[in-house]
Every structure is written in C-alpha cells, then in structure tokens.
C-alpha cells in the first residue's frame, strides 16, 4: 500500500493531477478499515492500534497538497517511529530508529526553510544531525529524573498483545530444529557465586512434556513442588538470568533450583513458571544444586501417564523392546537404559539438523530406516522406548550449553535442546529421576562444546562463521545496554536519588534539581553556540581591528567596519593629512 500511494503521489505531482475527490477518499479509507478488521479482528490490541496508525499515516499522503498537510505527515512519522518500541527496545533497533528520526526531522527542516537546488544537500543534512545531538543531553536528564512507573509501559501484557518465540509447551519432529536456525539471544546468565559449570553440565530446564500421541509431546498441568533439600557437600551455583521476552510463562534454570524467586513457581516436575507472561526483559536470581537426579514419589495417575504410549503405532519398536526385556541381557532398568544408548551409538545413527520428514510410524521409520535426526528425535524415541519397556520416563525441553562472553554466558535460541528423564524405581512409585541425554552418545561434541560445533554447512543463506562471531561480539554491547538503559527501573532510579542525597518521594527537590540541570544544559548549549559562531580573525585581520580601534571611537567604528577598505583609508587621509604617508604604508602592507 505504501509503494502504491507513494508511486501515485509522485505521478500526480509530476503530471499536475488535481486532488482526489473527497467521496473517493472516504470510500478508500472505509475499505482499508474493513481490511484491517478482517486481518486483525476487533479489539484494542497492540497490532490493531499500530496498524491503524501506520495505515492512516500512509493514506494521508493522498491528500498532501499543501505545506500544512506535509507538516502533519512528518509529525505523524514521529508517532509511527515511537510505536516500534512497543515491540522491542533492542540496541540495534534504537540505532535504526535514530536514523528514522533524522529523516523525519530533515523533512521538517526542508519544509521550514527554502530547499537548495539539490535534493541531498550535505550541509543541511549535517545541520539536522547537529540539532539531534543538541537534544541528547536533555533526553538523558529526563531519562534519569523523570518519574518512572513500577513496570515499563513498553510491552505491557495488560494493554498490548504479545510476541511468541523460543521454547513452547509442546514438541513435535522439527520444532527444535526451527529454533536451531535462530541465533537470537534467549537469555544471558551472570554467575554470582560458584564456578562456571562445564558445558556438559549446562542444562537449562524448561517445560517438561508428559503426554505423547505418537507425534506430538505436550505437558501436564501440575501444582507447585515442595522445597527440596540437598547436602552441603553438593556443589551449588548462584546466578542471575536476564531473559528476553517470549510472550510465554516459562522461565529457565539449572537443575535443581533450591530457592526460587518471588515472581515464579516451581512446579512438581521442576519446571519454573511465571504467573504472568514474559513480555519484556525479565531478571531473576537463582541458586541451583548441580545434581542430575532427584528423589520423588509418584502418584498412581502420574505413573500411568509416564508409562503410556500409543500402542497402535510403531509395532517394530514395540517388538524390539519386548525382545530386550525377555532375552536376559537387560535385567535391570539401568542396564536397559545403557543398552538403548549403546544402540544409538553403534547402529549407525547420525545427528543431523536436516533430517528427512517422518509420518505415521515415526519411531519405526527413525530407528530402522532414516537413523538421522535432531535432539527431539532422539529424546522422543528414547522416552517412548523406555515406556514400552515399563520404565517411567518423560521429555525435558530447554537449552543446553552457552557461549562464554567473559562477563556472562550467552544462551541463544540455537542452543535449544531436548533430553530425557528416567525414573529409577526402588518400588512402584518411589524412586529417583535421572537425566539421560541420548544426543550425548550420538554427537558428544554437541553437549561438550555447544550447538555451533555441529554446524558443517550454512543453515541459511546468511549463515557465516564471521557473522556469528560479530553478533556474539555485539551482544556484549547489547548486554550493557540492557543493564544500564532497558533495566533502569523504579528501584534503580530510587537508588540513584538516594546516592545524590534525595528521597525517592521528595518530588519538589527532585523537580528543582532537574530544572537546574535543564537550565545548566541550556546555558552550556548557548555558550557553545556563541563560541562556535564567534568571529574567527586571521593575524592580519587582528592587526586591522587594532587599527580601527585606534582611529575610531566605538559608535563610529561599527559604521566604518561596513565600508570597503579603500574608502575607510580615504576618509582617514582627509581627516589626518599629516598621517598620509603612514596610512599609505599601512594600506600597502595590509593589501
């Protein structure tokens, strides 16, 4: 629509077409509004509001035939730019939007002043940029001192809709492969106490999946978990997570969390759950015990779910597991688990992020035909095999590994992973959960060195190693941006006020201080403009100014300085005849 409107306006301007009829314009506006309702639906949501703003701004170009209309379009562009912050406040986005603001500001300047002959006048463009630079110190003052809400309005889930990225509460073949193609940050981890765990220990737990229909795994609704107690000898680590917005409830942690944040629940399957959707940058502190097993008692209902599988599907896999149970080679659950892992390791299986599509008897096709798959294929198949053998098991999704950036660990969407948990029973319903990762026996480097180690060929047309390294390097700046700007909330502002000697509720004093800062900046700005615009004299001009001070008083001097050089000296020679030789010599030397 934008291309059509701009193209029509250019044609109309160059061919002198008259302004469109008001009835036609009204009908067009109604048609566009109907299309918006058809595509977005009714309701006051973020998408509908922003779509209407952008659409009406573009349509305003169809009736921009006077300078007043052009002013309005340029002003509306500022509001359109601001709506982008409802979706993200990333550092790269800010740099892009600053350039957009510069374009709108330059359009205002072109409308305000007479345009030069060229469309792109370098001097005018630099002047617009200088105007923006002047505004930055004032923006910083208002950013630091203007009253802030308890939570940012940007991305507020109560008013606006939500995005949806990252790990979800279901898994099917190919779902995690899609995330592997995405190198955007999932979350960042700052270790506060304890050593940074090895990559093989960095299993960031997310949704746990119980139900299986032969293709899709889904989670089970569960209540809160009791606080777990571990021995003091067990290694623990304290860390801070900065999680990007997902539009979902899942929070991520190392197994197993021994103290949860106040803003989250730990469910009975050790999933960490936020009561509100995460629609903005979220920070939370955790402390985890680095163990891969947890003692637990299962109810009869839960145990039955963990042993269920679609019996009408995958007859080949079921027959193989029955044979393993009766041939006497795997008498215990532990030995059966090891046999399954040995099978994946020695029967020609490959870890691939381009597996062939599977339908119908998915497990049979994977185990006996393709033997190529990603982590979700191995985790799904392994858990189903264990259930067929009478061992309770479930799938855990989340992330594995992370890039060590020195100050923090960067966990990307491409680090998404799925693994298994097996319940070793001492008696029915009583036992210990044990983490088992089939991927580790098929592709050990995926677990030991991270997801990027398995990239053998570009995943897409812009997937280059140098570009990945550059993104990771730039993320350090993004981390600082998030830390000092995006996360500058009410608490940090109050801490700043207390550091300066103010109480956070002392409004008059803070307002007075902010006013003084604004006046001080204005004074410095005025001084800078005066210093920049002051006359710059060459050494010869300085001598001539001394000459003018000597020969004329202050009132007459301002008039004389407007006259040509030769005329000034002619007047002086008539006024002071006895100085004519000296005046002639001065004129000659100066010229």
TORMAR-561922 format. One line per 3 residues: for each residue x, y, z of C-alpha. Coordinates in pm, whole numbers, plus 50000, padded with zeros to 5 digits. Layout:
BEGIN
X:Y:Z ~ ...;
//
This chain:
BEGIN
50000:50000:50000 ~ 50284:50236:50083 ~ 50453:50174:49747;
50124:50228:49562 ~ 50044:50552:49747 ~ 50393:50700:49709;
50404:50599:49341 ~ 50067:50761:49274 ~ 50166:51080:49456;
50488:51107:49256 ~ 50293:51059:48932 ~ 50030:51311:49039;
50293:51569:49135 ~ 50492:51536:48812 ~ 50183:51533:48587;
49988:51803:48768 ~ 49689:51589:48866 ~ 49425:51755:49080;
49341:51650:49434 ~ 49126:51337:49462 ~ 48755:51370:49525;
48661:51364:49893 ~ 48397:51092:49839 ~ 48656:50864:49676;
48898:50928:49962 ~ 48632:50847:50221 ~ 48536:50523:50048;
48903:50423:50025 ~ 48951:50490:50398 ~ 48645:50277:50482;
48772:49993:50258 ~ 49112:49999:50428 ~ 48950:49995:50771;
48741:49691:50672 ~ 49057:49513:50553 ~ 49225:49590:50886;
48933:49446:51081 ~ 48930:49142:50851 ~ 49302:49073:50904;
49341:49180:51268 ~ 48995:49134:51416 ~ 48809:49360:51657;
48950:49478:51987 ~ 49202:49727:52121 ~ 49527:49537:52077;
49878:49647:52002 ~ 49868:49515:51645 ~ 49535:49680:51559;
49634:50016:51708 ~ 49973:50027:51536 ~ 49826:49907:51206;
49566:50187:51208 ~ 49833:50447:51291 ~ 50061:50335:51007;
49777:50296:50757 ~ 49631:50639:50817 ~ 49975:50800:50803;
50034:50647:50461 ~ 49687:50739:50337 ~ 49741:51099:50448;
49990:51123:50158 ~ 49694:51103:49917 ~ 49573:51447:50032;
49909:51615:50092 ~ 49880:51911:49855 ~ 49965:52193:50097;
50258:52255:50326 ~ 50031:52217:50628 ~ 49948:51859:50521;
50316:51781:50470 ~ 50391:51906:50823 ~ 50123:51673:50958;
50268:51369:50776 ~ 50617:51444:50907 ~ 50482:51481:51262;
50283:51155:51235 ~ 50605:50978:51139 ~ 50740:51052:51490;
50444:50866:51642 ~ 50486:50576:51399 ~ 50852:50552:51500;
50759:50550:51868 ~ 50515:50258:51824 ~ 50810:50036:51732;
50923:50049:52095 ~ 50604:49862:52185 ~ 50769:49554:52034;
51134:49587:52131 ~ 51390:49823:52283 ~ 51698:49648:52144;
52017:49845:52083 ~ 52021:49776:51708 ~ 51660:49887:51684;
51748:50211:51861 ~ 52023:50288:51609 ~ 51782:50224:51324;
51507:50439:51477 ~ 51753:50724:51536 ~ 51817:50727:51162;
51440:50729:51106 ~ 51404:51027:51341 ~ 51679:51203:51148;
51485:51151:50822 ~ 51163:51291:50972 ~ 51350:51584:51128;
51522:51663:50799 ~ 51184:51656:50625 ~ 51060:51914:50878;
51368:52128:50811 ~ 51317:52108:50434 ~ 50957:52224:50481;
51060:52504:50718 ~ 51337:52655:50507 ~ 51385:52711:50139;
51529:52400:49980 ~ 51856:52418:49790 ~ 51881:52310:49427;
51998:51958:49514 ~ 51774:51701:49683 ~ 52056:51593:49917;
52235:51898:50047 ~ 52522:51780:50267 ~ 52535:52098:50474;
52159:52086:50552 ~ 52178:51717:50640 ~ 52466:51776:50883;
52274:52064:51039 ~ 51976:51833:51106 ~ 52209:51583:51272;
52355:51861:51489 ~ 52005:51955:51606 ~ 51952:51595:51717;
52285:51594:51902 ~ 52174:51904:52092 ~ 51868:51715:52219;
52060:51415:52354 ~ 52181:51574:52685 ~ 51826:51687:52762;
51696:51337:52683 ~ 51949:51190:52927 ~ 51836:51426:53206;
51469:51341:53156 ~ 51553:50970:53132 ~ 51729:50976:53469;
51499:51209:53664 ~ 51151:51188:53515 ~ 50914:50983:53738;
50906:50619:53630 ~ 50631:50360:53658 ~ 50682:50049:53866;
50696:49848:53543 ~ 50758:49980:53190 ~ 50457:50051:52972;
50651:49921:52670 ~ 50532:49568:52604 ~ 50290:49568:52897;
50085:49246:52870 ~ 49776:49410:53022 ~ 49741:49662:52741;
49912:49516:52438 ~ 49941:49175:52277 ~ 50249:48958:52294;
50518:48810:52075 ~ 50591:48441:52080 ~ 50939:48298:52041;
51155:48024:52183 ~ 51065:47702:52361 ~ 50691:47621:52373;
50483:47377:52579 ~ 50474:47113:52304 ~ 50726:46932:52084;
50698:46758:51751 ~ 50960:46642:51498 ~ 51127:46954:51359;
51008:47202:51624 ~ 51351:47240:51789 ~ 51529:47227:51452;
51347:47552:51369 ~ 51496:47713:51680 ~ 51841:47584:51584;
51824:47813:51280 ~ 51781:48119:51504 ~ 52089:48279:51666;
51896:48546:51855 ~ 51954:48560:52234 ~ 51727:48352:52457;
51877:48469:52787 ~ 52204:48575:52949 ~ 52348:48429:53268;
52579:48606:53515 ~ 52744:48372:53765 ~ 52742:48542:54105;
52872:48268:54334 ~ 53048:47945:54246 ~ 53247:47835:53944;
53110:47842:53591 ~ 52994:47484:53521 ~ 53132:47291:53227;
52929:47300:52908 ~ 52824:46937:52965 ~ 52654:47048:53291;
52470:47346:53146 ~ 52121:47200:53104 ~ 51876:47490:53127;
51546:47330:53222 ~ 51222:47445:53060 ~ 50881:47280:53004;
50860:46908:53087 ~ 50647:46701:52847 ~ 50443:46403:52969;
50171:46320:52713 ~ 50252:46155:52378 ~ 50007:46081:52094;
50256:45928:51853 ~ 50375:46258:51706 ~ 50335:46549:51949;
50454:46572:52309 ~ 50263:46802:52546 ~ 50299:46898:52910;
50078:46802:53204 ~ 49917:47058:53431 ~ 50074:47027:53773;
50085:47204:54106 ~ 50378:47357:54294 ~ 50673:47149:54408;
50787:47119:54766 ~ 51118:47279:54857 ~ 51399:47031:54804;
51685:46984:55047 ~ 52035:46882:54942 ~ 52350:46813:55138;
52602:47090:55193 ~ 52859:46878:55010 ~ 52663:46908:54683;
52811:47180:54458 ~ 52583:47480:54418 ~ 52591:47787:54200;
52416:48124:54234 ~ 52341:48316:53915 ~ 52136:48595:53763;
51934:48535:53444 ~ 51832:48810:53204 ~ 51562:48652:52987;
51440:48804:52664 ~ 51065:48846:52614 ~ 50884:48537:52483;
50513:48602:52538 ~ 50505:48278:52741 ~ 50525:48174:53106;
50838:47957:53103 ~ 51150:48053:53294 ~ 51476:47862:53272;
51719:47732:53532 ~ 51987:47476:53602 ~ 51874:47155:53771;
51775:47172:54052 ~ 51661:47506:54194 ~ 51693:47520:54572;
51548:47869:54614 ~ 51305:48024:54372 ~ 51244:48395:54302;
50933:48554:54448 ~ 50793:48611:54099 ~ 50784:48244:53997;
50659:47899:54095 ~ 50846:47570:54081 ~ 50600:47308:53953;
50600:46945:54065 ~ 50804:46841:53758 ~ 51067:47110:53844;
50951:47345:53569 ~ 50981:47712:53664 ~ 50664:47905:53582;
50588:48277:53579 ~ 50227:48370:53671 ~ 50234:48646:53406;
50353:48620:53050 ~ 50709:48739:52991 ~ 50653:49028:52751;
50956:49234:52847 ~ 51312:49179:52964 ~ 51297:48977:53286;
51565:48944:53556 ~ 51565:48683:53830 ~ 51822:48540:54071;
51850:48166:54131 ~ 52053:47916:54328 ~ 52079:47561:54195;
52229:47236:54314 ~ 52428:47071:54034 ~ 52277:46724:54054;
52122:46518:53776 ~ 51887:46315:53997 ~ 51600:46392:54235;
51422:46160:54479 ~ 51045:46164:54438 ~ 50725:45971:54498;
50482:45936:54206 ~ 50108:45905:54232 ~ 49937:45618:54052;
49792:45860:53795 ~ 50128:46020:53721 ~ 50299:45684:53695;
50039:45562:53447 ~ 50092:45875:53233 ~ 50470:45820:53236;
50421:45463:53111 ~ 50163:45541:52841 ~ 50227:45535:52466;
50008:45483:52155 ~ 50002:45103:52126 ~ 49858:45109:51774;
50170:45277:51636 ~ 50532:45169:51585 ~ 50496:44787:51608;
50864:44737:51517 ~ 50986:44941:51814 ~ 50745:44767:52049;
50866:44424:51930 ~ 51229:44523:51979 ~ 51167:44644:52336;
50977:44322:52420 ~ 51273:44123:52290 ~ 51516:44328:52502;
51308:44257:52811 ~ 51295:43880:52754 ~ 51641:43798:52619;
51802:43830:52964 ~ 52069:44080:52853 ~ 51898:44376:53022;
51766:44255:53357 ~ 51752:44598:53527 ~ 51624:44941:53423;
51981:45078:53440 ~ 52114:44813:53202 ~ 51818:44865:52969;
51893:45237:52953 ~ 52259:45166:52876 ~ 52158:44918:52606;
51938:45178:52438 ~ 52221:45433:52448 ~ 52462:45172:52309;
52213:45103:52030 ~ 52213:45471:51929 ~ 52591:45482:51949;
52674:45168:51748 ~ 52394:45122:51494 ~ 52488:45398:51250;
52277:45685:51384 ~ 52366:46041:51283 ~ 52292:46374:51445;
52154:46599:51172 ~ 51969:46929:51161 ~ 51831:46840:50816;
51652:46510:50893 ~ 51404:46360:50644 ~ 51034:46415:50721;
50862:46129:50905 ~ 50494:46035:50910 ~ 50282:45757:51050;
50501:45511:51242 ~ 50757:45779:51319 ~ 50965:45581:51569;
50993:45277:51340 ~ 51099:45495:51047 ~ 51357:45672:51260;
51501:45359:51427 ~ 51513:45124:51128 ~ 51521:45344:50818;
51644:45707:50834 ~ 51861:45689:51150 ~ 51910:46064:51114;
51759:46318:51347 ~ 51793:46614:51578 ~ 51777:46616:51959;
51395:46597:51968 ~ 51404:46277:51757 ~ 51645:46106:51995;
51477:46227:52315 ~ 51129:46139:52189 ~ 51232:45795:52066;
51431:45713:52379 ~ 51146:45808:52617 ~ 50895:45607:52414;
51132:45305:52419 ~ 51163:45329:52796 ~ 50787:45343:52840;
50746:45038:52617 ~ 50991:44860:52848 ~ 50790:44956:53157;
51021:45234:53280 ~ 50855:45571:53363 ~ 51014:45846:53155;
50943:46194:53021 ~ 51089:46455:52784 ~ 51251:46774:52913;
51291:47072:52681 ~ 51506:47379:52732 ~ 51856:47485:52630;
52196:47325:52659 ~ 52533:47500:52673 ~ 52604:47866:52611;
52875:48096:52479 ~ 53109:48227:52748 ~ 53142:48602:52692;
53364:48653:52998 ~ 53123:48868:53198 ~ 52825:48645:53124;
52705:48333:52942 ~ 52506:48392:52624 ~ 52241:48127:52559;
52091:48155:52212 ~ 51777:48012:52058 ~ 52003:47783:51854;
52106:47622:52186 ~ 51752:47480:52223 ~ 51767:47117:52326;
51557:46821:52436 ~ 51666:46537:52664 ~ 51508:46262:52872;
51443:46189:53236 ~ 51410:45829:53353 ~ 51253:45728:53685;
51452:45451:53852 ~ 51213:45284:54095 ~ 51315:45114:54418;
50948:45016:54446 ~ 50644:45112:54237 ~ 50602:45490:54255;
50913:45553:54467 ~ 51248:45627:54315 ~ 51487:45880:54164;
51469:46090:53849 ~ 51786:46062:53640 ~ 51880:46281:53345;
51967:46084:53028 ~ 52070:46262:52709 ~ 52072:46031:52404;
52224:46310:52197 ~ 52544:46285:52402 ~ 52617:45931:52271;
52538:46017:51909 ~ 52707:46360:51893 ~ 52923:46417:52205;
53057:46747:52070 ~ 52702:46892:52073 ~ 52696:46863:52453;
53063:46925:52532 ~ 53129:47225:52306 ~ 52784:47364:52216;
52538:47374:51929 ~ 52767:47565:51693 ~ 53015:47276:51684;
52776:47068:51472 ~ 52733:47332:51201 ~ 52901:47175:50898;
52734:47381:50627 ~ 52542:47710:50627 ~ 52196:47672:50780;
52064:47954:50559 ~ 52198:48199:50304 ~ 52336:48449:50559;
52486:48192:50797 ~ 52860:48265:50810 ~ 53106:48199:51092;
53240:48556:51084 ~ 52885:48691:51104 ~ 52806:48470:51405;
53125:48588:51578 ~ 53037:48951:51504 ~ 52687:48905:51650;
52828:48748:51964 ~ 53074:49037:51999 ~ 52799:49294:51951;
52588:49118:52214 ~ 52835:49244:52476 ~ 52723:49599:52392;
52362:49483:52394 ~ 52420:49334:52741 ~ 52549:49668:52874;
52259:49849:52703 ~ 52010:49618:52874 ~ 52187:49655:53207;
52211:50034:53219 ~ 51920:50153:53000 ~ 51647:49893:52941;
51661:49780:53303 ~ 51666:50130:53453 ~ 51351:50076:53657;
51189:50244:53955 ~ 51421:50071:54205 ~ 51736:50179:54024;
51605:50534:53993 ~ 51536:50541:54368 ~ 51889:50414:54432;
52023:50698:54214 ~ 51821:50954:54410 ~ 51946:50820:54742;
52304:50831:54614 ~ 52251:51201:54534 ~ 52100:51267:54877;
51731:51274:54775 ~ 51447:51061:54898 ~ 51251:50897:54618;
50926:51060:54740 ~ 51081:51410:54769 ~ 50920:51536:54449;
50982:51913:54486 ~ 51356:51873:54548 ~ 51394:51632:54255;
51194:51861:54025 ~ 51405:52161:54132 ~ 51727:51970:54070;
51604:51854:53728 ~ 51511:52214:53639 ~ 51856:52333:53741;
52011:52063:53524 ~ 51799:52173:53227 ~ 51892:52540:53279;
52259:52449:53317 ~ 52250:52248:52996 ~ 52075:52535:52820;
52345:52774:52941 ~ 52622:52542:52826 ~ 52446:52499:52493;
52414:52876:52448 ~ 52780:52924:52541 ~ 52880:52655:52295;
52674:52811:52017 ~ 52824:53154:52089 ~ 53175:53013:52092;
53109:52827:51769 ~ 52958:53134:51599 ~ 53213:53389:51719;
53418:53569:51451 ~ 53745:53396:51368 ~ 54011:53655:51274;
54332:53588:51086 ~ 54652:53753:51219 ~ 54621:54030:50956;
54255:54092:51046 ~ 54351:54122:51412 ~ 54606:54396:51322;
54342:54576:51116 ~ 54093:54559:51408 ~ 54358:54718:51634;
54397:54987:51371 ~ 54020:55055:51368 ~ 54009:55077:51749;
54293:55327:51739 ~ 54137:55551:51473 ~ 53762:55548:51561;
53550:55555:51874 ~ 53306:55266:51941 ~ 52996:55435:51795;
53162:55535:51471 ~ 53365:55214:51443 ~ 53062:54988:51385;
52961:55208:51089 ~ 53311:55227:50946 ~ 53361:54849:50955;
53082:54808:50699 ~ 53264:55026:50443 ~ 53518:54897:50190;
53881:54905:50298 ~ 53990:55168:50045 ~ 53706:55406:50136;
53795:55391:50506 ~ 54153:55490:50437 ~ 54045:55769:50201;
53833:55922:50482 ~ 54125:55894:50726 ~ 54368:56062:50486;
54130:56357:50453 ~ 54085:56377:50829 ~ 54456:56337:50917;
54666:56484:50628 ~ 54987:56470:50826 ~ 54945:56089:50866;
54901:56024:50495 ~ 55248:55862:50446 ~ 55192:55627:50738;
54835:55546:50628 ~ 54957:55475:50274 ~ 55231:55249:50409;
54982:55060:50632 ~ 54742:55016:50340 ~ 55018:54887:50116;
55148:54640:50374 ~ 54799:54516:50460 ~ 54696:54462:50099;
//
